[in-house]
Amino acid sequence: MIPKNPDMVIMDTSIIAKAPVRLLVSGMGDALSTYFEARANMTSGKATMAGGLATRSAQALAKLCYETLLEDGLKAKIAVENGVSIKAVENIIEANTYLSGIGFESSGLAGAHAIHNGLTKLEECHHLYHGEKVAFGTLVQLVLENAAMEEINTVLAFCRSVGLPTNLFDMGVKTLNHTTLRAVAEASTAEGETIHNMPFPVTADNVYSAILTAHQLGQ
Ligand SMILES: [Zn+2]
């Protein structure tokens, strides 16, 4: 943890447009969780990351974050693959940094980031960026909360369109090892993990089942 927030954040679009596209896409994976974690936190009424209760304005930022990803994610990815910037790139930069940053801090983290933390137990996933694991964590959270199939399909289609992982094989896992996956589920539900901000009790068993289901759905 860093003791203090930065005084200023500067994003230079021309630098970002020339950077490896995987970095931008990984940022989208991280931003993908913002709305769903904010929504869970609002429902449970747990404290936000900044302390205090969630506000409707923070929820609106989180929702705009998600809508921007769906609307501009693929366009931005294609532009950056070509080393150029278009309006969609600027919108995605805003979603990945401002909307996601303020959206999560003024709302809260929940299942997706806790599952990300659990996934660090998988050695095969060590080469992945934070946002790539968070994207799969988002899918697992949606299964955990029994989200509508329509919503899950929207998230799956988005991940596939920009190249974010939607199953364990995409993340480098060769064969499913149930002992290791249990360890992932245990770590995700450790005391103090943000998964306990979900609006219902979550056990390691629940997470284990959701990981396997999300993995299958995402294939
Ligand atoms: Zn994150």
Residues whose N, C-alpha, C, O or C-beta is under 5 A from the ligand:
A	BS01	ZN	D30
